Amino acid sequence: MPDKHLSTQFDSELNEVSSRVMELGGLVESQIRQAIHALSIFSIDIANQVSASEVRVNAMEVEIDRELSSIIARRQPTAVDLRLLIAISKITANLERVGDEAEKIARMVRLIIENGAPRSLPSLELKVASDLASNLLRKALDAFARLDTAAAVSIMKDDYLIDKEFDGFVRKLITYMMEDPRMISASLNLLFLAKSIERIGDHAKNIAELIIYVVKGADVRHTSMEAIEAVLK
């Protein structure tokens, strides 16, 4: 977090809202783990738990945004403080969308089970990508807590690993569908599920970009890695 302010109350407010973001992050991480676990053991009950927790995720997003609006109105922050509050708002939005993707995974799991798809579907192969995405999200939140730009760059570079896993899984699914056309419907559900995992990695990358925005005041979205590293020199 930024340096201490003359107003200890302002510091307290910033720490409190940052803690709420970390709490939200922990909640959506749990959603991801539960959703993939539901797929691995074909459990509708666990998938339903993921969907049920989406209500809490949405409520927390609204609560955090309300608190941010209050802080901005009362403190009228400038420079790094204003960038921090803007970044927190955007990070909260990214985390809520991660929750949406986890709920989407749970929905696909229910469809796969309800349609009677066999356990021979290559669903367990998604665990590598889901672990990568979940770990990347956790690293992004840890980097945000420290405003660690070096860690942010590392996260942005690692996002390609999830993209690589996704591309490989798509190729396997195509082969699977060609070998058994009866599994096309279930395989398409798995494809949508895999895409949600890939998007979780994208949201972690977005959070990493926001860390650089807070620290350096530079918007590095849609920017090459070489240009980003030049900003940090």
Summary of the structure (lengths in Angstrom):
residues: 233
radius of gyration: 19.5
end to end distance: 20.3
largest distance: 67.9
contacts: 779
relative contact order: 0.13
helix: 85%
strand: 0%
